[in-house]
Amino acid sequence: MLLQVERVASFYGDFQALFGISIDVAPGQAVAVIGANGAGKSTLLRSIAGLMPSRRDAIVFDGAPIGDLPAYAVAARGIALVPEGRGLFPSLTVEENLLIGGQLGRPGPWSLQRIYDLFPALAERRKMPAPSLSGGQQQMVAIGRALMANPKLLLCDEISLGLAPIVVREIYARLPSILAEGLSLVIVEQDIVQALKAVQQGVKQSLGPVQLSAGQLVDPSEDGVAVALPLAQDAQHQDRGQEERPAGRELRRHAGS
Ligand code: ATP
């Protein structure tokens, strides 16, 4: 496994946001994390990225425990986050934002030119201030900036948020090219259909009927998986232990529908 998250718990002060969530991500795999507003999807990604402290061995990446590492050390090991809301540097141009992503100097296939090949709209606007771009183009910058770090694992937090469906489709259509470079992907979305389609695109095959149990991994094929995050009250039950974990609210979807 490239990433193993084992019963991670995360807190904002006294408030517990994650109650023992576990997911695994294999090399080259796309995983969709699905959950309602407030279920803890962003918190899970922030925990993996080192923006929130966790138990040292709750998160193992590339064979090493990283749960207690700060974000810069996690990034240096090859995990890049596309944060919810994009988090671009507003005073910088498109190209300057992209170059910041490459500051770690990790070797790999991604360069400015490769990002511009992936998102040609950015090449034309490379010298423009990032805030002057459309929402979809800004999201491309955020993804490009993360790729410039040449990560082994890319974490995408609700990249469809606030974007028109046609723009979302355009961005998601680039995911197979990104996966083709061999990195792994964790996609967080509120929209189940969008997320499952993204996983399906990533593995280029039908997932067939998918059953999602709260907080549990579902592996309908060898390549694509989805995990549903429970709302907090369900999660509290889950924290009592693996054996007592309730079946949870089950969601059934067909990935191709
Ligand atoms: P959304 O789709 O709204 O982003 P989410 O599934 O990503 O939802 P999180 O943002 O991870 O959910 O939030 C999980 C819980 O933690 C929520 O109850 C939220 O109110 C709480 N929370 C998030 N950020 C903070 C914070 N900075 N301080 C305190 N509580 C927070």
Boltz pocket constraint, residues with backbone or C-beta under 6 A from the ligand:
constraints:
  - pocket:
      binder: B
      contacts: [[A, 12], [A, 15], [A, 17], [A, 35], [A, 36], [A, 37], [A, 38], [A, 39], [A, 40], [A, 41], [A, 42], [A, 43], [A, 44], [A, 84], [A, 190]]
      max_distance: 6.0
